[in-house]
């Protein structure tokens, strides 16, 4: 991972990217760990699995402010992608946020594995997923996730995907598929439901940013502003079920 970051730095003027590249490398290195972790044994297949996805870290090497809201968007979309497996129970973002607030962790920054395990036990999750995304100057994205076993507090499994940013919804779907297999989750994902993740639609990068900004505004109580951004996201990519659902909920609140 350090080699990749160094290559990216050499492609651009050192003075512009040195600081942001250092942040990105540190964030991803913390998550990725040794490649051997990906093949760590995970034990027998469970009859039921509950998974909680925490908000992603923003490790963009450029335009970090532009991607700030995507920490929520990627979290929500990965949760939805995992939920396409009917035998996997996923924890909604709001429930996670409530627990973080109760435990005074809402603004604590990066969450360590031991803390993630504690949160998972409170929520009732078997696995808690810690993630980060990197955006390089060519707008290539890397999504990195580590799974914490809440029983042992150990980082049990690492997974990552990489591709063009304008395929972000497709990347999230791909990541969910890898996690489903790598964590040996029971059951299999429903391909028909995966279509609602927007992976075959256009303008994925911009649609994700608009959706993420809308979710932030919604959580801040700005219903009107959130609706505008959801509508923008839907106009860019009308295949994302999450956007349609949230927009419908906001319309109900307006009545």
C-alpha positions as CSV (number, residue, x, y, z in Angstrom):
1,X,0.0,0.0,0.0
2,X,2.9,2.4,0.8
3,X,4.4,1.6,-2.6
4,X,1.1,2.5,-4.3
5,X,0.9,5.8,-2.4
6,X,4.5,6.6,-3.3
7,X,3.8,6.0,-7.0
8,X,0.8,8.3,-6.9
9,X,2.9,11.0,-5.3
10,X,5.6,10.8,-8.0
11,X,2.9,11.4,-10.7
12,X,2.2,14.8,-9.3
13,X,4.2,17.7,-7.8
14,X,5.5,16.7,-4.5
15,X,4.6,19.9,-2.8
16,X,0.8,19.6,-3.5
17,X,0.3,16.0,-2.5
18,X,2.8,15.1,0.2
19,X,0.7,16.0,3.2
20,X,-2.6,14.5,1.9
21,X,-0.8,11.3,0.7
22,X,0.7,10.8,4.1
23,X,-2.8,11.0,5.7
24,X,-4.2,8.6,3.1
25,X,-1.3,6.1,3.5
26,X,-1.7,6.1,7.3
27,X,-5.4,5.6,7.2
28,X,-5.3,2.8,4.7
29,X,-2.3,1.1,6.4
30,X,-4.2,1.1,9.7
31,X,-7.0,-0.7,8.0
32,X,-5.3,-2.9,5.5
33,X,-2.6,-4.6,7.6
34,X,-0.6,-7.5,6.2
35,X,-2.1,-9.3,3.2
36,X,-1.9,-12.6,5.0
37,X,-4.8,-11.3,7.2
38,X,-7.1,-11.9,4.2
39,X,-6.7,-15.6,4.5
40,X,-7.1,-15.9,8.2
41,X,-9.4,-18.7,9.3
42,X,-12.9,-17.6,10.3
43,X,-14.3,-20.8,11.7
44,X,-17.5,-22.6,10.8
45,X,-20.3,-21.0,8.9
46,X,-22.9,-19.4,11.3
47,X,-26.6,-19.9,11.0
48,X,-27.2,-16.2,11.5
49,X,-24.9,-13.3,11.2
50,X,-25.5,-9.6,12.2
51,X,-23.1,-7.1,10.6
52,X,-22.6,-3.4,11.4
53,X,-20.8,-1.1,9.0
54,X,-19.3,2.0,10.7
55,X,-18.8,5.3,8.9
56,X,-15.9,5.2,6.5
57,X,-12.7,7.3,6.9
58,X,-12.0,9.8,4.2
59,X,-8.4,9.2,3.0
60,X,-8.7,11.0,-0.3
61,X,-5.4,12.3,-1.6
62,X,-7.0,15.2,-3.3
63,X,-10.1,17.4,-2.8
64,X,-10.7,15.9,0.7
65,X,-13.5,18.4,1.5
66,X,-15.3,17.4,-1.7
67,X,-15.5,13.8,-0.6
68,X,-16.3,14.5,3.1
69,X,-20.0,13.5,3.0
70,X,-19.1,10.3,1.2
71,X,-18.0,8.8,4.5
72,X,-21.7,8.3,5.2
73,X,-22.7,7.4,1.6
74,X,-20.3,4.5,1.3
75,X,-21.3,3.3,4.8
76,X,-25.0,3.3,3.8
77,X,-24.5,1.7,0.4
78,X,-22.3,-1.1,1.7
79,X,-24.9,-1.8,4.4
80,X,-27.6,-2.0,1.7
81,X,-25.3,-4.2,-0.5
82,X,-24.8,-6.7,2.4
83,X,-28.5,-6.7,3.0
84,X,-29.2,-8.2,-0.4
85,X,-28.4,-11.5,1.4
86,X,-31.6,-12.2,3.3
87,X,-29.8,-14.4,5.8
88,X,-27.6,-11.5,7.0
89,X,-29.0,-9.0,9.4
90,X,-27.5,-5.5,9.0
91,X,-27.6,-2.7,11.5
92,X,-29.0,0.6,10.3
93,X,-26.9,3.7,10.5
94,X,-29.2,5.5,12.8
95,X,-29.0,2.8,15.4
96,X,-25.2,2.9,15.2
97,X,-25.2,6.7,15.5
98,X,-27.4,6.4,18.6
99,X,-24.9,4.0,20.3
100,X,-22.0,6.2,19.4
101,X,-23.7,9.2,20.9
102,X,-24.6,7.3,24.1
103,X,-21.0,6.1,24.5
104,X,-19.6,9.6,23.7
105,X,-17.9,8.3,20.6
106,X,-19.8,10.4,18.0
107,X,-16.9,12.8,17.5
108,X,-14.0,10.7,18.7
109,X,-12.6,10.2,15.2
110,X,-11.1,6.9,14.1
111,X,-12.5,4.0,16.1
112,X,-10.0,1.3,17.2
113,X,-10.8,-2.4,17.0
114,X,-11.4,-2.8,20.7
115,X,-13.9,0.0,20.7
116,X,-15.6,-1.3,17.6
117,X,-16.0,-4.7,19.3
118,X,-17.6,-2.9,22.3
119,X,-20.0,-1.1,20.0
120,X,-20.8,-4.4,18.2
121,X,-21.6,-6.1,21.5
122,X,-24.0,-3.4,22.5
123,X,-25.7,-3.5,19.1
124,X,-25.7,-7.2,19.0
125,X,-23.5,-7.5,15.9
126,X,-21.3,-10.5,15.2
127,X,-19.0,-8.4,13.0
128,X,-18.2,-4.7,12.9
129,X,-16.7,-3.4,9.7
130,X,-14.2,-0.5,9.7
131,X,-13.5,1.1,6.4
132,X,-11.7,3.8,4.5
133,X,-11.7,5.1,0.9
134,X,-8.9,6.6,-1.0
135,X,-9.3,8.8,-4.1
136,X,-6.1,9.5,-6.1
137,X,-5.5,12.4,-8.6
138,X,-6.8,10.3,-11.5
139,X,-10.1,9.8,-9.6
140,X,-9.4,6.1,-9.0
141,X,-11.0,4.9,-5.8
142,X,-9.8,2.2,-3.4
143,X,-12.2,0.9,-0.7
144,X,-10.6,-1.0,2.2
145,X,-12.5,-2.8,4.9
146,X,-11.5,-4.7,8.0
147,X,-13.8,-6.9,10.0
148,X,-13.7,-7.0,13.8
149,X,-14.9,-10.1,15.5
150,X,-16.9,-8.8,18.5
151,X,-16.3,-11.9,20.5
152,X,-12.5,-11.8,20.3
153,X,-12.0,-8.0,19.5
154,X,-9.6,-9.3,16.8
155,X,-9.3,-7.9,13.3
156,X,-10.2,-11.1,11.5
157,X,-10.5,-10.3,7.8
158,X,-9.4,-7.6,5.4
159,X,-10.9,-6.9,2.0
160,X,-10.5,-4.2,-0.7
161,X,-11.6,-3.2,-4.2
162,X,-10.3,-0.6,-6.6
163,X,-11.6,1.0,-9.7
164,X,-12.6,4.2,-11.3
165,X,-14.6,6.6,-9.1
166,X,-17.5,6.7,-11.6
167,X,-18.1,3.1,-10.8
168,X,-18.4,3.7,-7.1
169,X,-21.8,1.9,-6.7
170,X,-20.5,-1.1,-8.6
171,X,-17.3,-1.1,-6.5
172,X,-19.4,-1.2,-3.3
173,X,-21.5,-4.0,-4.7
174,X,-18.3,-5.9,-5.5
175,X,-16.9,-5.3,-2.0
176,X,-20.1,-6.7,-0.5
177,X,-19.8,-9.8,-2.5
178,X,-16.2,-10.4,-1.4
179,X,-17.1,-9.7,2.2
180,X,-20.0,-12.1,2.0
181,X,-17.7,-14.9,0.9
182,X,-14.7,-14.0,2.9
183,X,-16.6,-13.7,6.2
184,X,-18.3,-17.0,5.4
185,X,-21.7,-15.4,6.0
186,X,-24.7,-17.7,5.7
187,X,-26.7,-17.6,2.5
188,X,-26.0,-15.8,-0.7
189,X,-26.8,-12.4,-2.2
190,X,-29.8,-11.7,-4.4
191,X,-28.6,-10.5,-7.7
192,X,-32.0,-8.9,-8.5
193,X,-31.8,-6.7,-5.4
194,X,-28.2,-5.7,-6.3
195,X,-29.6,-3.9,-9.3
196,X,-31.1,-1.3,-6.9
197,X,-27.6,-0.4,-5.8
198,X,-27.0,1.7,-9.0
199,X,-24.0,-0.2,-10.2
200,X,-25.3,-0.3,-13.8
201,X,-26.4,3.3,-13.9
202,X,-24.5,6.5,-15.1
203,X,-22.8,9.3,-13.3
204,X,-22.1,7.2,-10.2
205,X,-19.5,9.4,-8.6
206,X,-21.6,12.5,-8.8
207,X,-24.7,10.7,-7.8
208,X,-23.0,9.2,-4.7
209,X,-21.7,12.6,-3.7
210,X,-25.2,14.1,-4.0
211,X,-26.8,11.3,-2.1
212,X,-24.2,11.5,0.7
213,X,-24.7,15.3,1.0
214,X,-28.5,14.7,1.1
215,X,-28.1,12.2,4.0
216,X,-26.0,14.6,6.0
217,X,-28.6,17.4,5.5
218,X,-31.4,15.1,6.4
219,X,-29.7,14.1,9.7
220,X,-29.1,17.8,10.4
221,X,-32.9,18.4,10.1
222,X,-32.7,20.2,6.8
223,X,-35.5,18.4,5.0
224,X,-35.8,20.8,2.1
225,X,-32.1,20.8,1.4
226,X,-31.9,17.1,1.7
227,X,-34.8,16.6,-0.8
228,X,-33.1,18.9,-3.3
229,X,-29.9,16.8,-3.1
230,X,-31.7,13.5,-3.3
231,X,-33.5,14.7,-6.4
232,X,-30.2,15.7,-7.9
233,X,-28.8,12.3,-7.2
234,X,-31.9,10.6,-8.7
235,X,-31.5,12.8,-11.8
236,X,-27.9,11.7,-12.2
237,X,-28.6,8.0,-11.6
238,X,-32.2,6.8,-11.3
239,X,-31.3,3.2,-10.3
240,X,-30.4,3.7,-6.7
241,X,-33.1,2.4,-4.5
242,X,-31.7,4.1,-1.4
243,X,-32.3,7.5,-2.9
244,X,-35.8,6.7,-3.9
245,X,-36.6,5.4,-0.4
246,X,-35.2,8.4,1.4
247,X,-36.8,10.9,-0.9
248,X,-40.2,9.2,-0.4
249,X,-39.7,9.4,3.4
250,X,-38.9,13.1,3.2
251,X,-42.1,13.7,1.1
252,X,-44.1,12.0,3.8
253,X,-42.5,14.3,6.4
254,X,-43.5,17.4,4.4
255,X,-47.2,16.5,4.5
